[in-house]
Structure formats: C-alpha cells, structure tokens
Amino acid sequence: MTVHFYCLFEGEYKSQAFKPKGISLSNEVDDLKRAIQKRIPKDRYKPEARYLILRHVSIPDGKDESPIMLSDVVIEMELKDPMKQLGALFPEDPDRAILILVCLPVPAQKKKKEKRNRDDDEERSAKKVRSSSRTIKRAIATAGFTEKVVAKGTYDISLLSSEERVRLLDALGQDVGKTETFISLFNTAIQLRHISANIEEMDRISAPGDARFPVIDSKDLYIRKSYQVLYKEILGHYERTDPHDPSARNQVIVTGTSGIGKSAFLLYFAIRLLVESAEDNPPIIIFHTKRRKACFAFGGCSSVRFGSIEEFMPFLILPDTWYLVDSSKDPELSLAKTIISVSPQTMSSEKYKLVDEKVPWRYYLGPWSLEELTDCWCKIARFQAIPLSLVEELYSEIGGIPTYVLETPTKILAKRTGTLQDAKSSSCQHVREALKNITGREVLFQYILQQKKALEFSSSLIHLWPSEDLVNYQLQWASKSIGDKVADQLDVDDLRPVLARLEKEGSVTRLLSEPFFLRESREVRLEI
C-alpha cells in the first residue's frame, strides 16, 4: 500500500514512463528533480535539476499511442516548491499511481538564437521595404508615371490602369535570357493566343521549338482533368471574394502527396491565365520559384521580367495581382491573389508555420489513376522509352505517383547501362526505405497521423485522396500491395490496437483499415 511515482519527458510515449530511483513520499520535490535529471536522454538538453519543470498530470483516453505533449494532458498540479515533501502533496492512497510530466527548459543559448532570428527577420523586413521603395520609385520615373502616382514622397500604383502597370513592370528587374526555361511559359502563351487555341479543351501543352518547361524539365505538359477543375474553382472563388474585405483571405494552398504534379499545376495556371486574358486587361503574374528570392514576373503577353521578390513587392499589395508560389522557403502573405503549391512535408516545416496558421483555404490534388498514367504515356513521347507493362506493374506495386512510375524509369533507361530491372528497383527504392523504417506500431501511428517527423517516409506508403470537390481528403494506402506488406510486418498483438486507433481517427483513415482486418481474420482462422 503506497504511492507509485511515474515520470515521463514531454514528447515521449506513455509507454516510456519510468519510476525515479529511490523516491518515496518522504522525499522532497528537489530530491525528485535530482532523480529525474539522471534519466534525461543523452540526445536531449540536460539542465541543472533545479530548472526542471514538473507537473502532476492525467492523460485523457486515446493518447496512449502518440507522443505526450503538455497540450495533450490535464494538469492536476505543478510541483513548484523544491522543499515541499511529496507526502504533503500526495496523501497516501492504496496503490495510487502518480504521473509526473517533465518539461525541459529552453536553453538560454537557444533563447538568444530565437531572439536573434526574430530581430534579423524584422531587420530584413525593414530593409526589404526600404529597398523596394527605392527601386519602384526609379521604375516609376523611368516609365514616366511620377506625376500620376507619386505625391508627397509616397506612391500609389493602384492608380495605374492594367496596361500602365505592365509598362511599369517592364521597368523593373532584368531581361530574361532566351535560354531561361521560364520564358517558355510566356512564349507558349503567345503561340497559343496566335493560333486561337481552345486551351480549355487541351490535354497537352507543348513549348515552342526546342524549349522546355521549367520545374518539369520537359517540352510537353500533360493536363490532368483535376487541373482544369481546380483552375475554374480558384478563379470562381476570387470572383466571389471582395478583395477589399479585410476578413477575406486572398491566399490558397494547393497540396497533396509529393510527386503528383502540384508544381505542374502552377505552370498550367500561369499559361492558361495568360492565354485567356483580355488584351486591354493583361494580368500581372509574379511566379516565386523554389530558389528563395528568384521571381519571374509576367505582364500579360507583353512583358516578362526576372528579379528578386523585393523588386516586385509593390505589385503584391494590389489585389489584382496573381502571386504563384512554388514551395518557396519565404512566401509573402499580402493582398495579391496567392496560390501556394506545397507538399505536406514542406508545409510542416518551421518556415511554413505562419502560412499554415494564416491560410485556411486549401485544395488537395490526388494521385494519378492508371488511366491517367496510361494516357500520359501515350501522349508524351519521351515516356514511351519504357514499356507500358512496366508502368502498369509499378502502379500496382507503388501507386499513382508519376515521379516514380514515369519519370524515374525513363531517366534510368536513358542511361546506356540502364536495364528494366534497374528502372523498377530505382522506382521502388523510396517504398523499400519507408517499409524498413516501420519498427513497430508506434512508428506506424506516426505514419497514419501524418506526424511531422514521419512525413519523409509516410508519403511513400500512404497517399492523400481528395474528395470530389478537392477541399477534403482521405488517407489510403499507395497500393493494395503496400497495405498488405505493412500489415504483414506487424506482430499479431499489434493488429487490434492499430485497428482501434484507425477507428478512433474516423473517416480520414477508414480506408487504411482493410489490410489489418484481413490479416486479423487470417490469424483468427489459423487459431481455429
């Protein structure tokens, strides 16, 4: 008959709780801190015992299989007084278990670094504004608009017409070289306008001459049906949104499993917007690339410029400007109509924390169907270097991600020594690594819950499948083969906890349950 103390470091699983050695009700809080300090893992910051933050907590049901954070628990009491005897805090009850959540303080060095980073960000922001102001004023003077938009040292380029804004844009940044791939978007749009192409009905767009499109490094851009649907949906949303309403968010996130073609959607969006725009109302498009500051700016089909994001900042405060962000590390959240293409893994990074908080409006693009992959293989000549049978085999094994089903085997076979077996092995490598990383059900739960530290591997096994309207999603195994392999890797004792967790998570994870149900059924039949 005694009280049992169990201690758990924040961020660890409940199963990792330990009993502090030599601690009873006769000890003081300071004794408990010293006992805990000896158990701090080697890979974590180890402060003096007196700086440990101890809280008596209880853990709600359903949290057993995920890391325990302070926000997950019910705090019963904080153990503040180091001289307080534990017996005075916890009256002795028959076999009572006390759980102590241990929070490690942030190292002073880390605090200084965080403050330094905040200060640096503020200074960079101030420099960006000053630099942008000087640059735009020079451009205004060059374009001959000083009298129209500058008054008392300030400028207002919203006073310019669409065509005048294009002339102003032409005075910013640098000329774009003929070999730069981004100019292919501009030239393709001009060509399609010249031949009066009905881009809405096209399932493939080809760059003129020997040009190649950026990002995808290909002459041909395959147009998915979902691209056409999403293009209309985004335009429709912005038409319904009052750009001057401060409560309206002028940003949208386009996301989905890595490798499905989110960047390609931005290319399609930019080209189609340029093609379909009216000559007397040319759109301004700022395309922010993955290179942190590099931007390409399009002024309808009349102008294309290259420069830093600072140079084009004045256009981002105009609600008529389109701002397309291809996973840039430092996107700007302003008044421009913004489309951010980003993977879940990048979205979970520290750089995108503000974007995740501020942009609730998002769409999901799904993996490719076998019909799409086959159609793309038929229409894009370079993919025909691989046999269609390999496309079908890879789809069956690893799911509908064109990066692995089409791009990777094409590149491998382009090498003189590349064989079909090499192509298949390289295409499946990411799946083998992800399966190897599953060392137990705790890792599997990290995959299922799409936790930040597991996204590098989980996206190889679990894909995001969007709803019909693209605004919601479900998780599903990349392929039946992968689901079966995951289920077969688990111990029999792990099956029921996994199924219970999937049921608790609800409709988002419902489609992940089938291989575990089948495995459990097989085990039951074997027992009979």
Protein Blocks (a to p, Z undefined) as FASTA:
>chain_A
ZZddddddehiafklpccdehiafkbcfklmmmmmmmmgcfkbccddfklpccdddddde
hilmgccdfklpccfbdcfblmbcfklmmccdehiacdddddddddfklmmmmmmmmmmm
mmmmmmmmmmmmmmmmmmmmmnopmmmmggghiacfklpcfklmmmmmmmgcjdddfklm
klmmmmmmmmmmmnopafklpcbdcdehjbdcehjlpabdcddfklmmmmmmmmmmmmmp
cfklmkbccbdcdeddehilpmmmmmmmmmmmmmmpcfklcccdddddfblklccddehj
lbccdddfklmmmmmmpckbccddehiabdcddfbdcdddddfklmmpmklmmmmmmmmb
ccddddddfklmmmmmmmmmklmmpcfklmmmmmmmnopafklmmmmmmmmmmpmklcfk
lmmmmmmmmmmmmmmmmnbjklmmmmmnopaklmmmmmmmpccdddfkopaccdddfbfk
lmmmmmmmpcfklmmmmmmmmmmnommlmmmmmmmmmmmmmmmmmmZZ
